[in-house]
Amino acid sequence: MVIEHTEKEVIIRLSPDMEIEGLQRLIDYLTYKEAMAKSIAKQSDVDKLSKEVKKGWWEKNKLSNIGQ
């Protein structure tokens, strides 16, 4: 692994043997951290929104999974 820091970005070079699923989880986390660094939202607001989204997703999907 090689990490390079330039004026505009951080470049990470990895072996092509990396597990894609784990790498995707890492990228998702880094994307989240980057977004949160620029956010002015309060953690309590984020938690409330997350709870509402999860509840809406579950209600929508539990109905479509009945009978499967």
PDB file of N, H, CA, C and O in Angstrom:
ATOM      1  N   MET A   1       0.854  -1.167   0.000  1.00  0.00           N
ATOM      2  CA  MET A   1       0.000   0.000   0.000  1.00  0.00           C
ATOM      3  C   MET A   1       0.901   1.231   0.000  1.00  0.00           C
ATOM      4  O   MET A   1       1.908   1.286   0.706  1.00  0.00           O
ATOM      5  N   VAL A   2       0.517   2.207  -0.802  1.00  0.00           N
ATOM      6  H   VAL A   2      -0.300   2.162  -1.376  1.00  0.00           H
ATOM      7  CA  VAL A   2       1.232   3.473  -0.881  1.00  0.00           C
ATOM      8  C   VAL A   2       0.223   4.594  -0.672  1.00  0.00           C
ATOM      9  O   VAL A   2      -0.831   4.613  -1.307  1.00  0.00           O
ATOM     10  N   ILE A   3       0.546   5.527   0.220  1.00  0.00           N
ATOM     11  H   ILE A   3       1.402   5.511   0.737  1.00  0.00           H
ATOM     12  CA  ILE A   3      -0.308   6.689   0.443  1.00  0.00           C
ATOM     13  C   ILE A   3       0.478   7.926   0.057  1.00  0.00           C
ATOM     14  O   ILE A   3       1.582   8.157   0.551  1.00  0.00           O
ATOM     15  N   GLU A   4      -0.102   8.717  -0.831  1.00  0.00           N
ATOM     16  H   GLU A   4      -0.999   8.529  -1.232  1.00  0.00           H
ATOM     17  CA  GLU A   4       0.542   9.935  -1.317  1.00  0.00           C
ATOM     18  C   GLU A   4      -0.377  11.117  -1.028  1.00  0.00           C
ATOM     19  O   GLU A   4      -1.579  11.054  -1.284  1.00  0.00           O
ATOM     20  N   HIS A   5       0.187  12.177  -0.504  1.00  0.00           N
ATOM     21  H   HIS A   5       1.164  12.228  -0.296  1.00  0.00           H
ATOM     22  CA  HIS A   5      -0.592  13.377  -0.163  1.00  0.00           C
ATOM     23  C   HIS A   5      -0.122  14.512  -1.062  1.00  0.00           C
ATOM     24  O   HIS A   5       1.049  14.891  -1.037  1.00  0.00           O
ATOM     25  N   THR A   6      -1.047  15.056  -1.861  1.00  0.00           N
ATOM     26  H   THR A   6      -1.998  14.749  -1.882  1.00  0.00           H
ATOM     27  CA  THR A   6      -0.724  16.193  -2.713  1.00  0.00           C
ATOM     28  C   THR A   6      -1.478  17.410  -2.174  1.00  0.00           C
ATOM     29  O   THR A   6      -2.174  17.309  -1.164  1.00  0.00           O
ATOM     30  N   GLU A   7      -1.345  18.542  -2.833  1.00  0.00           N
ATOM     31  H   GLU A   7      -0.779  18.624  -3.654  1.00  0.00           H
ATOM     32  CA  GLU A   7      -2.057  19.754  -2.404  1.00  0.00           C
ATOM     33  C   GLU A   7      -3.573  19.603  -2.513  1.00  0.00           C
ATOM     34  O   GLU A   7      -4.320  20.211  -1.746  1.00  0.00           O
ATOM     35  N   LYS A   8      -4.027  18.785  -3.474  1.00  0.00           N
ATOM     36  H   LYS A   8      -3.420  18.291  -4.097  1.00  0.00           H
ATOM     37  CA  LYS A   8      -5.464  18.698  -3.752  1.00  0.00           C
ATOM     38  C   LYS A   8      -6.116  17.398  -3.303  1.00  0.00           C
ATOM     39  O   LYS A   8      -7.342  17.333  -3.216  1.00  0.00           O
ATOM     40  N   GLU A   9      -5.323  16.349  -3.010  1.00  0.00           N
ATOM     41  H   GLU A   9      -4.327  16.403  -3.080  1.00  0.00           H
ATOM     42  CA  GLU A   9      -5.933  15.057  -2.709  1.00  0.00           C
ATOM     43  C   GLU A   9      -4.962  14.120  -2.005  1.00  0.00           C
ATOM     44  O   GLU A   9      -3.754  14.352  -1.950  1.00  0.00           O
ATOM     45  N   VAL A  10      -5.539  13.057  -1.473  1.00  0.00           N
ATOM     46  H   VAL A  10      -6.520  12.868  -1.518  1.00  0.00           H
ATOM     47  CA  VAL A  10      -4.759  11.959  -0.925  1.00  0.00           C
ATOM     48  C   VAL A  10      -4.970  10.776  -1.862  1.00  0.00           C
ATOM     49  O   VAL A  10      -6.106  10.421  -2.173  1.00  0.00           O
ATOM     50  N   ILE A  11      -3.887  10.173  -2.307  1.00  0.00           N
ATOM     51  H   ILE A  11      -2.964  10.462  -2.055  1.00  0.00           H
ATOM     52  CA  ILE A  11      -3.954   9.056  -3.245  1.00  0.00           C
ATOM     53  C   ILE A  11      -3.507   7.801  -2.514  1.00  0.00           C
ATOM     54  O   ILE A  11      -2.430   7.770  -1.918  1.00  0.00           O
ATOM     55  N   ILE A  12      -4.342   6.764  -2.562  1.00  0.00           N
ATOM     56  H   ILE A  12      -5.217   6.790  -3.046  1.00  0.00           H
ATOM     57  CA  ILE A  12      -4.017   5.487  -1.936  1.00  0.00           C
ATOM     58  C   ILE A  12      -3.933   4.441  -3.032  1.00  0.00           C
ATOM     59  O   ILE A  12      -4.885   4.236  -3.785  1.00  0.00           O
ATOM     60  N   ARG A  13      -2.794   3.786  -3.115  1.00  0.00           N
ATOM     61  H   ARG A  13      -2.020   3.953  -2.504  1.00  0.00           H
ATOM     62  CA  ARG A  13      -2.600   2.722  -4.100  1.00  0.00           C
ATOM     63  C   ARG A  13      -2.570   1.393  -3.351  1.00  0.00           C
ATOM     64  O   ARG A  13      -1.806   1.212  -2.403  1.00  0.00           O
ATOM     65  N   LEU A  14      -3.424   0.463  -3.802  1.00  0.00           N
ATOM     66  H   LEU A  14      -4.044   0.610  -4.572  1.00  0.00           H
ATOM     67  CA  LEU A  14      -3.554  -0.831  -3.152  1.00  0.00           C
ATOM     68  C   LEU A  14      -3.245  -1.955  -4.120  1.00  0.00           C
ATOM     69  O   LEU A  14      -3.295  -1.782  -5.338  1.00  0.00           O
ATOM     70  N   SER A  15      -2.930  -3.092  -3.565  1.00  0.00           N
ATOM     71  H   SER A  15      -2.890  -3.233  -2.575  1.00  0.00           H
ATOM     72  CA  SER A  15      -2.708  -4.290  -4.366  1.00  0.00           C
ATOM     73  C   SER A  15      -4.012  -4.677  -5.063  1.00  0.00           C
ATOM     74  O   SER A  15      -5.087  -4.514  -4.486  1.00  0.00           O
ATOM     75  N   PRO A  16      -3.934  -5.183  -6.285  1.00  0.00           N
ATOM     76  CA  PRO A  16      -5.166  -5.609  -6.970  1.00  0.00           C
ATOM     77  C   PRO A  16      -5.797  -6.843  -6.317  1.00  0.00           C
ATOM     78  O   PRO A  16      -6.884  -7.263  -6.713  1.00  0.00           O
ATOM     79  N   ASP A  17      -5.124  -7.423  -5.322  1.00  0.00           N
ATOM     80  H   ASP A  17      -4.241  -7.081  -5.000  1.00  0.00           H
ATOM     81  CA  ASP A  17      -5.661  -8.596  -4.634  1.00  0.00           C
ATOM     82  C   ASP A  17      -6.621  -8.235  -3.502  1.00  0.00           C
ATOM     83  O   ASP A  17      -7.137  -9.121  -2.822  1.00  0.00           O
ATOM     84  N   MET A  18      -6.860  -6.949  -3.298  1.00  0.00           N
ATOM     85  H   MET A  18      -6.440  -6.229  -3.850  1.00  0.00           H
ATOM     86  CA  MET A  18      -7.749  -6.514  -2.210  1.00  0.00           C
ATOM     87  C   MET A  18      -9.155  -7.047  -2.417  1.00  0.00           C
ATOM     88  O   MET A  18      -9.643  -7.128  -3.544  1.00  0.00           O
ATOM     89  N   GLU A  19      -9.808  -7.413  -1.304  1.00  0.00           N
ATOM     90  H   GLU A  19      -9.412  -7.347  -0.388  1.00  0.00           H
ATOM     91  CA  GLU A  19     -11.195  -7.860  -1.326  1.00  0.00           C
ATOM     92  C   GLU A  19     -12.088  -6.648  -1.629  1.00  0.00           C
ATOM     93  O   GLU A  19     -12.048  -5.657  -0.899  1.00  0.00           O
ATOM     94  N   ILE A  20     -12.874  -6.716  -2.674  1.00  0.00           N
ATOM     95  H   ILE A  20     -12.907  -7.520  -3.267  1.00  0.00           H
ATOM     96  CA  ILE A  20     -13.696  -5.591  -3.129  1.00  0.00           C
ATOM     97  C   ILE A  20     -14.741  -5.190  -2.096  1.00  0.00           C
ATOM     98  O   ILE A  20     -14.964  -3.997  -1.891  1.00  0.00           O
ATOM     99  N   GLU A  21     -15.387  -6.145  -1.443  1.00  0.00           N
ATOM    100  H   GLU A  21     -15.206  -7.115  -1.611  1.00  0.00           H
ATOM    101  CA  GLU A  21     -16.447  -5.822  -0.482  1.00  0.00           C
ATOM    102  C   GLU A  21     -15.892  -5.015   0.696  1.00  0.00           C
ATOM    103  O   GLU A  21     -16.486  -4.016   1.100  1.00  0.00           O
ATOM    104  N   GLY A  22     -14.771  -5.441   1.235  1.00  0.00           N
ATOM    105  H   GLY A  22     -14.288  -6.253   0.906  1.00  0.00           H
ATOM    106  CA  GLY A  22     -14.149  -4.711   2.339  1.00  0.00           C
ATOM    107  C   GLY A  22     -13.687  -3.338   1.908  1.00  0.00           C
ATOM    108  O   GLY A  22     -13.826  -2.367   2.652  1.00  0.00           O
ATOM    109  N   LEU A  23     -13.145  -3.253   0.724  1.00  0.00           N
ATOM    110  H   LEU A  23     -13.032  -4.041   0.119  1.00  0.00           H
ATOM    111  CA  LEU A  23     -12.701  -1.977   0.180  1.00  0.00           C
ATOM    112  C   LEU A  23     -13.881  -1.029  -0.014  1.00  0.00           C
ATOM    113  O   LEU A  23     -13.760   0.168   0.247  1.00  0.00           O
ATOM    114  N   GLN A  24     -15.018  -1.549  -0.466  1.00  0.00           N
ATOM    115  H   GLN A  24     -15.117  -2.521  -0.678  1.00  0.00           H
ATOM    116  CA  GLN A  24     -16.207  -0.715  -0.646  1.00  0.00           C
ATOM    117  C   GLN A  24     -16.700  -0.176   0.695  1.00  0.00           C
ATOM    118  O   GLN A  24     -17.110   0.981   0.779  1.00  0.00           O
ATOM    119  N   ARG A  25     -16.667  -1.001   1.747  1.00  0.00           N
ATOM    120  H   ARG A  25     -16.334  -1.941   1.679  1.00  0.00           H
ATOM    121  CA  ARG A  25     -17.067  -0.528   3.078  1.00  0.00           C
ATOM    122  C   ARG A  25     -16.137   0.592   3.549  1.00  0.00           C
ATOM    123  O   ARG A  25     -16.589   1.570   4.146  1.00  0.00           O
ATOM    124  N   LEU A  26     -14.849   0.444   3.281  1.00  0.00           N
ATOM    125  H   LEU A  26     -14.483  -0.350   2.797  1.00  0.00           H
ATOM    126  CA  LEU A  26     -13.884   1.487   3.647  1.00  0.00           C
ATOM    127  C   LEU A  26     -14.163   2.777   2.880  1.00  0.00           C
ATOM    128  O   LEU A  26     -14.130   3.859   3.465  1.00  0.00           O
ATOM    129  N   ILE A  27     -14.432   2.677   1.599  1.00  0.00           N
ATOM    130  H   ILE A  27     -14.459   1.798   1.124  1.00  0.00           H
ATOM    131  CA  ILE A  27     -14.730   3.853   0.780  1.00  0.00           C
ATOM    132  C   ILE A  27     -16.016   4.519   1.257  1.00  0.00           C
ATOM    133  O   ILE A  27     -16.089   5.747   1.319  1.00  0.00           O
ATOM    134  N   ASP A  28     -17.031   3.724   1.597  1.00  0.00           N
ATOM    135  H   ASP A  28     -16.972   2.727   1.547  1.00  0.00           H
ATOM    136  CA  ASP A  28     -18.282   4.282   2.121  1.00  0.00           C
ATOM    137  C   ASP A  28     -18.016   5.062   3.402  1.00  0.00           C
ATOM    138  O   ASP A  28     -18.553   6.153   3.591  1.00  0.00           O
ATOM    139  N   TYR A  29     -17.189   4.503   4.280  1.00  0.00           N
ATOM    140  H   TYR A  29     -16.753   3.617   4.126  1.00  0.00           H
ATOM    141  CA  TYR A  29     -16.858   5.179   5.537  1.00  0.00           C
ATOM    142  C   TYR A  29     -16.106   6.480   5.274  1.00  0.00           C
ATOM    143  O   TYR A  29     -16.407   7.504   5.887  1.00  0.00           O
ATOM    144  N   LEU A  30     -15.131   6.448   4.369  1.00  0.00           N
ATOM    145  H   LEU A  30     -14.886   5.616   3.871  1.00  0.00           H
ATOM    146  CA  LEU A  30     -14.365   7.654   4.057  1.00  0.00           C
ATOM    147  C   LEU A  30     -15.254   8.719   3.410  1.00  0.00           C
ATOM    148  O   LEU A  30     -15.078   9.910   3.671  1.00  0.00           O
ATOM    149  N   THR A  31     -16.194   8.308   2.580  1.00  0.00           N
ATOM    150  H   THR A  31     -16.336   7.341   2.368  1.00  0.00           H
ATOM    151  CA  THR A  31     -17.144   9.240   1.971  1.00  0.00           C
ATOM    152  C   THR A  31     -17.987   9.902   3.050  1.00  0.00           C
ATOM    153  O   THR A  31     -18.225  11.109   3.010  1.00  0.00           O
ATOM    154  N   TYR A  32     -18.436   9.105   4.015  1.00  0.00           N
ATOM    155  H   TYR A  32     -18.242   8.124   4.048  1.00  0.00           H
ATOM    156  CA  TYR A  32     -19.202   9.625   5.150  1.00  0.00           C
ATOM    157  C   TYR A  32     -18.368  10.636   5.936  1.00  0.00           C
ATOM    158  O   TYR A  32     -18.848  11.726   6.250  1.00  0.00           O
ATOM    159  N   LYS A  33     -17.115  10.278   6.257  1.00  0.00           N
ATOM    160  H   LYS A  33     -16.726   9.393   6.003  1.00  0.00           H
ATOM    161  CA  LYS A  33     -16.248  11.168   7.034  1.00  0.00           C
ATOM    162  C   LYS A  33     -16.001  12.485   6.288  1.00  0.00           C
ATOM    163  O   LYS A  33     -15.975  13.550   6.905  1.00  0.00           O
ATOM    164  N   GLU A  34     -15.822  12.416   4.981  1.00  0.00           N
ATOM    165  H   GLU A  34     -15.843  11.551   4.480  1.00  0.00           H
ATOM    166  CA  GLU A  34     -15.605  13.616   4.184  1.00  0.00           C
ATOM    167  C   GLU A  34     -16.845  14.510   4.213  1.00  0.00           C
ATOM    168  O   GLU A  34     -16.729  15.728   4.354  1.00  0.00           O
ATOM    169  N   ALA A  35     -18.017  13.917   4.082  1.00  0.00           N
ATOM    170  H   ALA A  35     -18.111  12.928   3.967  1.00  0.00           H
ATOM    171  CA  ALA A  35     -19.267  14.687   4.108  1.00  0.00           C
ATOM    172  C   ALA A  35     -19.486  15.314   5.482  1.00  0.00           C
ATOM    173  O   ALA A  35     -19.907  16.467   5.577  1.00  0.00           O
ATOM    174  N   MET A  36     -19.207  14.573   6.530  1.00  0.00           N
ATOM    175  H   MET A  36     -18.865  13.637   6.452  1.00  0.00           H
ATOM    176  CA  MET A  36     -19.427  15.076   7.889  1.00  0.00           C
ATOM    177  C   MET A  36     -18.446  16.194   8.238  1.00  0.00           C
ATOM    178  O   MET A  36     -18.771  17.071   9.039  1.00  0.00           O
ATOM    179  N   ALA A  37     -17.273  16.174   7.658  1.00  0.00           N
ATOM    180  H   ALA A  37     -17.009  15.462   7.007  1.00  0.00           H
ATOM    181  CA  ALA A  37     -16.282  17.220   7.942  1.00  0.00           C
ATOM    182  C   ALA A  37     -16.780  18.584   7.464  1.00  0.00           C
ATOM    183  O   ALA A  37     -16.394  19.617   8.012  1.00  0.00           O
ATOM    184  N   LYS A  38     -17.633  18.584   6.446  1.00  0.00           N
ATOM    185  H   LYS A  38     -17.947  17.745   6.001  1.00  0.00           H
ATOM    186  CA  LYS A  38     -18.150  19.826   5.875  1.00  0.00           C
ATOM    187  C   LYS A  38     -19.547  20.167   6.399  1.00  0.00           C
ATOM    188  O   LYS A  38     -20.100  21.212   6.055  1.00  0.00           O
ATOM    189  N   SER A  39     -20.110  19.302   7.218  1.00  0.00           N
ATOM    190  H   SER A  39     -19.660  18.454   7.497  1.00  0.00           H
ATOM    191  CA  SER A  39     -21.490  19.450   7.672  1.00  0.00           C
ATOM    192  C   SER A  39     -21.589  20.367   8.886  1.00  0.00           C
ATOM    193  O   SER A  39     -20.688  20.423   9.724  1.00  0.00           O
ATOM    194  N   ILE A  40     -22.706  21.083   8.957  1.00  0.00           N
ATOM    195  H   ILE A  40     -23.438  21.037   8.277  1.00  0.00           H
ATOM    196  CA  ILE A  40     -22.983  21.890  10.145  1.00  0.00           C
ATOM    197  C   ILE A  40     -24.154  21.298  10.934  1.00  0.00           C
ATOM    198  O   ILE A  40     -24.642  21.905  11.888  1.00  0.00           O
ATOM    199  N   ALA A  41     -24.599  20.104  10.521  1.00  0.00           N
ATOM    200  H   ALA A  41     -24.203  19.611   9.746  1.00  0.00           H
ATOM    201  CA  ALA A  41     -25.712  19.443  11.195  1.00  0.00           C
ATOM    202  C   ALA A  41     -25.275  18.960  12.574  1.00  0.00           C
ATOM    203  O   ALA A  41     -24.115  18.609  12.790  1.00  0.00           O
ATOM    204  N   LYS A  42     -26.223  18.951  13.491  1.00  0.00           N
ATOM    205  H   LYS A  42     -27.165  19.236  13.315  1.00  0.00           H
ATOM    206  CA  LYS A  42     -25.973  18.414  14.826  1.00  0.00           C
ATOM    207  C   LYS A  42     -26.134  16.901  14.775  1.00  0.00           C
ATOM    208  O   LYS A  42     -26.933  16.383  13.994  1.00  0.00           O
ATOM    209  N   GLN A  43     -25.375  16.192  15.609  1.00  0.00           N
ATOM    210  H   GLN A  43     -24.726  16.613  16.243  1.00  0.00           H
ATOM    211  CA  GLN A  43     -25.467  14.733  15.637  1.00  0.00           C
ATOM    212  C   GLN A  43     -26.887  14.279  15.960  1.00  0.00           C
ATOM    213  O   GLN A  43     -27.345  13.273  15.417  1.00  0.00           O
ATOM    214  N   SER A  44     -27.587  14.991  16.823  1.00  0.00           N
ATOM    215  H   SER A  44     -27.215  15.808  17.264  1.00  0.00           H
ATOM    216  CA  SER A  44     -28.959  14.604  17.174  1.00  0.00           C
ATOM    217  C   SER A  44     -29.876  14.687  15.951  1.00  0.00           C
ATOM    218  O   SER A  44     -30.778  13.862  15.802  1.00  0.00           O
ATOM    219  N   ASP A  45     -29.658  15.666  15.082  1.00  0.00           N
ATOM    220  H   ASP A  45     -28.925  16.335  15.203  1.00  0.00           H
ATOM    221  CA  ASP A  45     -30.451  15.781  13.852  1.00  0.00           C
ATOM    222  C   ASP A  45     -30.152  14.624  12.898  1.00  0.00           C
ATOM    223  O   ASP A  45     -31.057  14.068  12.276  1.00  0.00           O
ATOM    224  N   VAL A  46     -28.873  14.272  12.792  1.00  0.00           N
ATOM    225  H   VAL A  46     -28.138  14.724  13.297  1.00  0.00           H
ATOM    226  CA  VAL A  46     -28.470  13.156  11.927  1.00  0.00           C
ATOM    227  C   VAL A  46     -29.081  11.851  12.442  1.00  0.00           C
ATOM    228  O   VAL A  46     -29.591  11.050  11.659  1.00  0.00           O
ATOM    229  N   ASP A  47     -29.027  11.641  13.761  1.00  0.00           N
ATOM    230  H   ASP A  47     -28.612  12.291  14.397  1.00  0.00           H
ATOM    231  CA  ASP A  47     -29.594  10.425  14.348  1.00  0.00           C
ATOM    232  C   ASP A  47     -31.094  10.330  14.095  1.00  0.00           C
ATOM    233  O   ASP A  47     -31.606   9.258  13.773  1.00  0.00           O
ATOM    234  N   LYS A  48     -31.796  11.449  14.241  1.00  0.00           N
ATOM    235  H   LYS A  48     -31.380  12.320  14.503  1.00  0.00           H
ATOM    236  CA  LYS A  48     -33.244  11.475  14.018  1.00  0.00           C
ATOM    237  C   LYS A  48     -33.574  11.142  12.555  1.00  0.00           C
ATOM    238  O   LYS A  48     -34.468  10.340  12.286  1.00  0.00           O
ATOM    239  N   LEU A  49     -32.863  11.751  11.631  1.00  0.00           N
ATOM    240  H   LEU A  49     -32.137  12.403  11.849  1.00  0.00           H
ATOM    241  CA  LEU A  49     -33.087  11.491  10.209  1.00  0.00           C
ATOM    242  C   LEU A  49     -32.800  10.029   9.869  1.00  0.00           C
ATOM    243  O   LEU A  49     -33.553   9.395   9.130  1.00  0.00           O
ATOM    244  N   SER A  50     -31.712   9.505  10.411  1.00  0.00           N
ATOM    245  H   SER A  50     -31.100  10.020  11.011  1.00  0.00           H
ATOM    246  CA  SER A  50     -31.350   8.107  10.164  1.00  0.00           C
ATOM    247  C   SER A  50     -32.449   7.168  10.650  1.00  0.00           C
ATOM    248  O   SER A  50     -32.805   6.212   9.962  1.00  0.00           O
ATOM    249  N   LYS A  51     -32.975   7.438  11.821  1.00  0.00           N
ATOM    250  H   LYS A  51     -32.685   8.215  12.380  1.00  0.00           H
ATOM    251  CA  LYS A  51     -34.042   6.605  12.382  1.00  0.00           C
ATOM    252  C   LYS A  51     -35.293   6.654  11.496  1.00  0.00           C
ATOM    253  O   LYS A  51     -35.931   5.628  11.259  1.00  0.00           O
ATOM    254  N   GLU A  52     -35.635   7.843  11.011  1.00  0.00           N
ATOM    255  H   GLU A  52     -35.117   8.676  11.203  1.00  0.00           H
ATOM    256  CA  GLU A  52     -36.809   7.989  10.144  1.00  0.00           C
ATOM    257  C   GLU A  52     -36.622   7.247   8.821  1.00  0.00           C
ATOM    258  O   GLU A  52     -37.549   6.603   8.331  1.00  0.00           O
ATOM    259  N   VAL A  53     -35.437   7.338   8.252  1.00  0.00           N
ATOM    260  H   VAL A  53     -34.684   7.862   8.650  1.00  0.00           H
ATOM    261  CA  VAL A  53     -35.166   6.667   6.978  1.00  0.00           C
ATOM    262  C   VAL A  53     -35.233   5.156   7.154  1.00  0.00           C
ATOM    263  O   VAL A  53     -35.840   4.458   6.343  1.00  0.00           O
ATOM    264  N   LYS A  54     -34.606   4.652   8.219  1.00  0.00           N
ATOM    265  H   LYS A  54     -34.113   5.220   8.879  1.00  0.00           H
ATOM    266  CA  LYS A  54     -34.627   3.207   8.461  1.00  0.00           C
ATOM    267  C   LYS A  54     -36.053   2.708   8.677  1.00  0.00           C
ATOM    268  O   LYS A  54     -36.424   1.650   8.169  1.00  0.00           O
ATOM    269  N   LYS A  55     -36.853   3.466   9.432  1.00  0.00           N
ATOM    270  H   LYS A  55     -36.551   4.325   9.845  1.00  0.00           H
ATOM    271  CA  LYS A  55     -38.229   3.068   9.692  1.00  0.00           C
ATOM    272  C   LYS A  55     -39.022   3.022   8.389  1.00  0.00           C
ATOM    273  O   LYS A  55     -39.762   2.069   8.146  1.00  0.00           O
ATOM    274  N   GLY A  56     -38.869   4.050   7.548  1.00  0.00           N
ATOM    275  H   GLY A  56     -38.267   4.824   7.745  1.00  0.00           H
ATOM    276  CA  GLY A  56     -39.566   4.087   6.270  1.00  0.00           C
ATOM    277  C   GLY A  56     -39.140   2.957   5.361  1.00  0.00           C
ATOM    278  O   GLY A  56     -39.977   2.368   4.677  1.00  0.00           O
ATOM    279  N   TRP A  57     -37.836   2.637   5.338  1.00  0.00           N
ATOM    280  H   TRP A  57     -37.156   3.116   5.893  1.00  0.00           H
ATOM    281  CA  TRP A  57     -37.338   1.552   4.501  1.00  0.00           C
ATOM    282  C   TRP A  57     -37.925   0.234   4.974  1.00  0.00           C
ATOM    283  O   TRP A  57     -38.385  -0.567   4.160  1.00  0.00           O
ATOM    284  N   TRP A  58     -37.914  -0.004   6.291  1.00  0.00           N
ATOM    285  H   TRP A  58     -37.540   0.647   6.952  1.00  0.00           H
ATOM    286  CA  TRP A  58     -38.421  -1.256   6.824  1.00  0.00           C
ATOM    287  C   TRP A  58     -39.902  -1.419   6.525  1.00  0.00           C
ATOM    288  O   TRP A  58     -40.336  -2.493   6.108  1.00  0.00           O
ATOM    289  N   GLU A  59     -40.680  -0.369   6.734  1.00  0.00           N
ATOM    290  H   GLU A  59     -40.328   0.503   7.074  1.00  0.00           H
ATOM    291  CA  GLU A  59     -42.118  -0.461   6.472  1.00  0.00           C
ATOM    292  C   GLU A  59     -42.393  -0.758   5.003  1.00  0.00           C
ATOM    293  O   GLU A  59     -43.282  -1.549   4.687  1.00  0.00           O
ATOM    294  N   LYS A  60     -41.654  -0.145   4.121  1.00  0.00           N
ATOM    295  H   LYS A  60     -40.931   0.497   4.377  1.00  0.00           H
ATOM    296  CA  LYS A  60     -41.837  -0.377   2.683  1.00  0.00           C
ATOM    297  C   LYS A  60     -41.445  -1.798   2.297  1.00  0.00           C
ATOM    298  O   LYS A  60     -42.150  -2.447   1.524  1.00  0.00           O
ATOM    299  N   ASN A  61     -40.340  -2.281   2.823  1.00  0.00           N
ATOM    300  H   ASN A  61     -39.767  -1.754   3.451  1.00  0.00           H
ATOM    301  CA  ASN A  61     -39.809  -3.570   2.406  1.00  0.00           C
ATOM    302  C   ASN A  61     -40.412  -4.767   3.116  1.00  0.00           C
ATOM    303  O   ASN A  61     -40.404  -5.865   2.559  1.00  0.00           O
ATOM    304  N   LYS A  62     -40.932  -4.601   4.316  1.00  0.00           N
ATOM    305  H   LYS A  62     -40.939  -3.709   4.768  1.00  0.00           H
ATOM    306  CA  LYS A  62     -41.541  -5.758   4.976  1.00  0.00           C
ATOM    307  C   LYS A  62     -42.823  -6.157   4.265  1.00  0.00           C
ATOM    308  O   LYS A  62     -43.176  -7.335   4.233  1.00  0.00           O
ATOM    309  N   LEU A  63     -43.522  -5.180   3.694  1.00  0.00           N
ATOM    310  H   LEU A  63     -43.235  -4.223   3.720  1.00  0.00           H
ATOM    311  CA  LEU A  63     -44.742  -5.493   2.948  1.00  0.00           C
ATOM    312  C   LEU A  63     -44.421  -6.218   1.652  1.00  0.00           C
ATOM    313  O   LEU A  63     -45.180  -7.093   1.234  1.00  0.00           O
ATOM    314  N   SER A  64     -43.305  -5.872   1.005  1.00  0.00           N
ATOM    315  H   SER A  64     -42.689  -5.161   1.345  1.00  0.00           H
ATOM    316  CA  SER A  64     -42.968  -6.519  -0.270  1.00  0.00           C
ATOM    317  C   SER A  64     -42.382  -7.909  -0.067  1.00  0.00           C
ATOM    318  O   SER A  64     -42.316  -8.691  -1.015  1.00  0.00           O
ATOM    319  N   ASN A  65     -41.951  -8.234   1.163  1.00  0.00           N
ATOM    320  H   ASN A  65     -42.004  -7.599   1.933  1.00  0.00           H
ATOM    321  CA  ASN A  65     -41.354  -9.547   1.427  1.00  0.00           C
ATOM    322  C   ASN A  65     -42.352 -10.570   1.992  1.00  0.00           C
ATOM    323  O   ASN A  65     -41.996 -11.732   2.187  1.00  0.00           O
ATOM    324  N   ILE A  66     -43.568 -10.158   2.251  1.00  0.00           N
ATOM    325  H   ILE A  66     -43.858  -9.214   2.093  1.00  0.00           H
ATOM    326  CA  ILE A  66     -44.584 -11.075   2.779  1.00  0.00           C
ATOM    327  C   ILE A  66     -44.915 -12.108   1.711  1.00  0.00           C
ATOM    328  O   ILE A  66     -45.174 -11.768   0.556  1.00  0.00           O
ATOM    329  N   GLY A  67     -44.904 -13.360   2.111  1.00  0.00           N
ATOM    330  H   GLY A  67     -44.695 -13.636   3.049  1.00  0.00           H
ATOM    331  CA  GLY A  67     -45.252 -14.431   1.192  1.00  0.00           C
ATOM    332  C   GLY A  67     -44.088 -14.982   0.388  1.00  0.00           C
ATOM    333  O   GLY A  67     -44.280 -15.830  -0.485  1.00  0.00           O
ATOM    334  N   GLN A  68     -42.896 -14.512   0.673  1.00  0.00           N
ATOM    335  H   GLN A  68     -42.741 -13.823   1.382  1.00  0.00           H
ATOM    336  CA  GLN A  68     -41.741 -15.037  -0.065  1.00  0.00           C
ATOM    337  C   GLN A  68     -41.093 -16.165   0.675  1.00  0.00           C
ATOM    338  O   GLN A  68     -40.106 -16.727   0.201  1.00  0.00           O
TER     339      GLN A  68
END
